[in-house]
């Protein structure tokens, strides 16, 4: 998709070519060997519309869209172009749209030309995982790393994820702490019992720690020697090491005080037993998702159709189709946002009423503090990403828009619109979106990782919106039904860990900075 839509309109320096005719010529040559070639004569028009939408996105956000968006658009175009082909997708269903006629092909091309622009315009595409959806079901997989053997701090089968903080691959290991009791002078480490298996020790690697201070070493010949001063007294340390069996015996001339920690450090000698080298295995989980239908019908009487054409030069049929398309797209976007609000877990509150003891700048900084609290909480939960962006209603968005530069940077040419839309960036790092139809002041806070599936929500088109015309009956009403098949589901593994809320409260009793409340 990038090679067809973006590369032809960039010059050698990576900037957009300013000459529109030159861009059009280069785009026309990019049709060959691309997915657009299957659209026939309309290919240059469709590719040009998609390329302009991609260029507008880059200028608005200052970056390329996620690969998932382009891949999803590619799959949707392929799905739309399999009309009448058997053994692929839904043979026979598309024929009812009468795509074999000129009018039907024009309608199909019109729908295909909207696929990528709608995806790039949709705010939810920036915060969800887009999957190139299949018709009947799609399966998501997640691969986990696990310890393949018992070694260090892990047992065989233990999961190695972002929560892991121990020793597994390193050969320099340390025993669990032994606690002094003011009477015990001897401490024994036995790998066969303490670690569950015999581990040969590398000569010269043993060290003894008293209260986390290194106080003795082995001499490469099986003896432990050391001396240190403690409270004006001299403490001598002796002991033995059986390198082949991994057994260490340590003797103190004076018993360590109660509660003092004694550690024994050592290196495992894997040359003596290569089978001890720790292993990593992988376990796979899968979840099956099924697509959901959307449908809406528009109708107009023949008298109205002819009257509009004759008196005003308007095509009522096109008006009805545009209305259905816009409603279907907006309803899907709002459905996804409603779901994400619903599944968001826990709230961080921020008092939007300025405290008389704070300067205005300090008040702004308290908002930044609340966002950073969200950032840390999300990272701690999912282990992949902190806060990436916020979706607020018009009132909450206005709070951010009040912020002076550099706290808030509006999107180029920004204007408020009644649909969910991109607003700009706050505090130089978080994207801000507006959903005008949400309740006042709560904001959806979302995280998004750099890899596929690392979001709170999954969506994607299996069949892009298609129009099916109905026969005109005795009631003299012409009607069409727009139908699509798409995925709209919470990410099935740990989706809720990517979603939280910021609530802007008001009043003297509200906190001045972020405070997390469970829900």
N, C-alpha and C positions, 0 to 999 in steps of 0.2 A: 504493500500500500504506500509506503514511503517513497519507493523508487518510482511509482506511477504518479503520485500526487504532489510530492514535495521536491524531489531532485530536479525535475525539469524547470521549476520556477526559481531556482537558486543560481546565483552567479558563482564565479570561482572563489569569491571571498565568503560565501555562505549567506549572502544577503538576498532578499527577494528582488527579482528583476522588476524594474519599474515600468518598462514598456509592455503594455497589455497585449499588443499584437504579437510581440516576441514570445510572451508567456503562452498565448493561445496556440501558436505554431508548435512550440516545444511540447505542450500537453497533447496535442493531436498525435504527435509521433510516439507518445508514451502509451497509447491505447494497445498497440500490438503486444501480445504475450502477457497481457494483464487480465484480471478478472472482468474488466470492463469490455473486453473484446466480444464477450458473449451477448452484449446488449445491442449489437448490430450498428445501424446507422446512427442511433442516438448516443453511441459511446462517447464521442468528444464532448457532447453537451453534458452528459452525466458526470464524466470525469472532471470537466471544468467546474461544475457546481461543487463537487466534493473538494477539489483543490482550493477553491476560493474559501470554502468553509474552514479548511485546515489552516489556511493562511490567516484568516480572521481569528481563529483560536490562538495561534502562536502570538499574534499581536496583542490579544487581550490578556493572556496569561503570562507571556514572556517565556514560554516553554512549549515543548511538544506534548501532545496528549499521550496518555498511557498506551503502551503496546496493546493492552487488552481491548481498548476502544477500536483501534484499527483492525485487530483480528476479528472482533465481533462484527464489525461492518463488512469485512470480507466474507465471513460466513453467511451473513444475512443476504448479501448480494447473490452468492451462490445459491442459497435456498430459493430466492425469488426467481432465479433463471432456470429452474429445473422443470418448467411448465411442460406437462405432457410426457415427461420421461418416465418410463416404468422402471421399477426396481430401485428407485432412488427417492427417498422422502415420502411424499404422499401422492402417488400417481392417481390421476383422475379427479382429485379435489380441485385443483386449479382450473380444470377445464370449465367448471361451472361459471368462472369469471369471464368466459368467452375471450380468452387471451389470444385466440387465433385470428381475431379480426383486427383491423387497423386501429379502431378505437380502443380495443382491449390492450394492444401493444403500447399505445400511447399512454394509457392509464398505468400499465406496469412500469414503463420507463419513468413516469412521473413519481411513482412510489419509490422506485430504486434511487432516483435522484435525491430523495429526502432522507435516505437511511443514515448517511454519515453526518449531514448537517444537524439532524435531530439529535443524534448521539452527542455531538460536540456541544450543542446548545443545552442539553440536559445537565442540570447541576448534579444529579445523583450519579451520573457516569463518572464524576470525579471522586466519588467517595465510596464506590462499591466495586466488587469484582465482576467484570463482564465476562461471561463465558460464551464461546461460540456454540450456541445451543443446538442440540439435536431435537428431532421431532417428538420422540416418545419419552425419552428419559436421558438424563446426563448423570454421570458418576464423577464425584470429586474424591480425590485421594490425598492423604496426608502421610508422609513418611517420617517416622520417629527413629532417632538414633538411640540404641540401648547398649549397655555393657554386655559383651559376649562372654565375659569370664569374670570371676571374682578376683579383684585385685585392688590394692589401695583402699579407697573409701567406698568402692562400689561392689555390690553383689551382682552376679550374673542376672541379667534381665532388668536392672535398674535403668530408667530412662535418663538420657543425657540431654537436657534442654537448658533453657536460660536460667533455670533455678539451680542447676548444678554448680557447686563451688567446692571442689575437693581435689584430690590427687588420684589420677588414674593412669595416664600415659607416662608420667615421670617415674624414674626408678628410685629417686631419693624420697624415701618414705619416713614416716614418724609414727611412733607408737601412740596409743591413747595415753592421756596423762595418768600417772600414778600419784596418789595424794599421800604426803607425809602425815604421820600421826604422833611425832615426837618420840616414838619408841622403835619404829621399824628402820633398820639400817640397810637391809638387802632388798633389791628389786630385780625381778627376773622377767625378761621378754622372751617368749617362745613363739615363733611365727606359726608353728603347726597348730597351736591352740589359739593364740591371739588373732591370727589372720585367717585361720581356717585351712591353711595349707602350708607345707614346708617351703620356705623361701631361702635359698642360699644367700649369704651376705657377702658383699664385695669387701675384701680386706682394705683397711685404711679408711673406710667410710663411716665408721661408727663414731657417734658423738653423744655425750651425756649432757643434759640440760637440767640445771637446778634453778627453779623460779624463772625459767625461760632464758637463762644465761648459760652459754656453753662452758662447761667446767672440766671436761675430760674427753679424751679420744682413745681409739685403739692404736696399737703400734705395728699393725700389719702382721703380727705373729700371734694373735689371739689374746693379748693382754690389754687391759684398760688401765690407763694411768692418768691421774689428774690431781691438782691441788688448788684450793682457792681459799680466800679469807672471808670470814663471815662474822660480823660483830666482834672483831678483834681476835677471833680464834682462827686457827688453821684447820681446814677440813681436807683430809686425804681421801682420794677415791681410787679404788682398785676394782678388779673384776676380770672376767674371762669372756671370750667370744668363740663360739663354735661356728665357724663360717659355713660349713657344709650343711648344718641342720638349722641354721638361722636362730640360734639361741644366744642370748646375752644376759650375763649375770653381773650386777653392779653392787658394790659394797661401799657404804659411806662410813667414815671413822666416827661420825656423830650423826645421830638420826635427824633427818630433816624435820623442821617444825610442822606442827599440825596445819594442814591446808596448803602447804607448799607443793607445787606441781613438779614432778620429775618426768621428763620425756627422754626417750631413747630414739635417736635418729640413725638411719642406716641407708645404704644403697642396695637394692636387690641385684644379685649377680646373675643376669639372664644368660650369660655364656655357659653357666653351669646347668641351666635348665631353660631352653628356649620356649618350652611350652608355657612358661609363665608370662610371656609377652601378652599384654592385655589386647583384647579384640573389641572391635565395634561391629555390632549387628544392626540390622534395620527391620523395623516392623511397620506394616502398612495398614492404615485404616481407610475405609471407604464409606461414602454416604451417597445415596441415590436421590436425585432431585427430579421432579416431574414438572412440566411446564403448565402454565395457567392460561386460560383463554380470556380474551377481551372482545367485546362485540358491541356495536351500536348501529342503529338504522336511521337513515334520513329519508324523508319523502317529500314530494311536492306534486300538486295536481298539474295535469297537462295545461289547464287554462292559465294557471299562475306561471308555468314554465314559458308558454308562448307570450303571455302578457309582458313578462319581464324582458324577454328578448326583443319584442316589438317596440315597447314603449321606452325602455331604458337601456337596451343593449346589454343586459346582464344575463349571465348563464346561471339560472337557479340550480342546475345540477352541480355545477362547479362550486357554487356557494355552499350547497349542502355537504359536498364531499370535504371542502376545506373545514367547515365547522365540525364535522365528525372527526377528521384527522387531528385537529387542534385539541378537541376535547379528549380524545383517546390518549394523545401524548401527554397532556397536562395531568390527566387522571392517573396515568401510570407513574409519573414523577411524584405526584402527591401521595399515591399509595405507598411507594417506597419510602418517602420521608415519614409518613405516618407510622409505618412499621419500625423504622429506625428510632423514632421517638419512643415508641411503645417498648422496644427491647432495651433501650438505654438503661444502664444500671448505675445507680447512685448519682448524687447531686453535689456540686460545689457551689456554695452561695457567695454572692458578692453584693455589698451594700452600694447601690447606685446613688444614694443620698450623700453628698459630700459632708465629711466630718469637719466641724468648725476648727478643729485643732490641726488640720492638714491643709497644706497648700494645694492648689489645683493640680500641680504636677505630681505631688505625692498621692493625690487621689487617683490619677491616671495610673501611677505605678502600682497602686493596690489592685487595680484590675489586671495588670500584667502579672502580678503575683498570683492571682486566682487562676489565670490561664496556665502559669507554670506549675501550679499545684495539679491541675487537670493533666498536664503533660506528664508529670511524674507518676500520677496514679494510673494512667493508661499504660505507660511503659511497664510498670510493675505488674500489671495484670496480664498483658498479652506477651510481654517479652520481645516484641518485635518493633513497635513504634509508639512514640508518644503522640501528643496532640498535633494534628495536621490542619484541621479546619473546624469552623463553627457555622451552624445554620441557625439564624435567629429570625424572629418576626420583625416587622417594620420598626417597632419601638426599640427593640434591643439593638437592631442594626444602627438606628439613629444614635444610640449611645456611643458606638464605635465611630460613627461618622463625625461626632463632635470632637473627637481627638485631633489635636493639631499634628502636622507633620513633625517628626517622622513616625509618630505613633500609628497613623493611618494613612495608607496610600490607596486612593480610589482607582478602580480599573479605568483604562483609557476610554474617554467618552462616556463615562458611566451615567445612566439615567435609571430612575426607579420605574419598574414595570410591574403589572399585577401578577406575573408568573414567578415561580422560583427562579432566581438568577444570581450571578456572581457579582459581588460588590467590590472587593479589593483585598488588601492585606493589612493585618493589624500587627503592630509591634514588630514589623519586618519579617515575620516568619509564619504567621497563621493565615490561611485563606478564610475569607468571610463571604457567606452566601445569605441571601434573604428569601424566606418563605412567608409571604405576606399573610397567609391564611392560618398561621399557627396562633396559639394563645399568646398573650402578651408576656414578654420578657424571658421565658425560659429559652435557652439555646441548646441545640444538639451539638455535642462535642464528639468528633470522630477521629480515630487513628487509622492510618493506612500504611502498610509495609510496602517494600519495593518489589516483592515477589508476588506471583499469582496466588490468589486466595487469602492474602493477608489483609482482609477487611472485615467489617461487621456484617456485610450484606452481599448477596449474590444475585445478579440479574443478567438477562440477555435474551435476545430475540431468537426463537426457533423458526418462526415464520413472520416476516415483517407484515405490517398492516396491508391487507388487500381488500379491494372493493368488489363485492358480488352484486350484480344488477339483477333485479327481480322483474318478472314479466308484468306488463301492464294488463290489468284485468278490467272487469266491468266498472270498477269505481273510478277509472281514468286517473289513477295515481301512479306515478313512477317513483320507485323507491330503490335504495341501495343499502346494503349492509357492509360495514367495514369490520373486519375480523383479523385478529392476530393471535399468535401463540407465543408466550414468553415466560421466562423464569423470573420469579420474584420471591426470594426466600432469605431468611436469616442464614448467614454462613453457618453450616451445620456442625462445625467442630468447636469453635470458641468465639462465635460471633459477638456475643454480648460483652466480651472483654475488650472490644474495640469501640464501645459506645458509652458515653456518659452525658451528663447535662450540666450546664452552667445556668444558675438561676439568679437573676438580678433582682434582689429584694430592695425594699424601701422602708425607712424608719430608723429611729434611734436604737431599737433593740436588735437590729440586724448587724452582723459582723462587718468590720471594716475591710477585711481581707477574706480570702478564700477559706472556707471550712467545709469539709466533706461530711455529708450525712448519708447514712445507709438507707437503702430501700430495697 
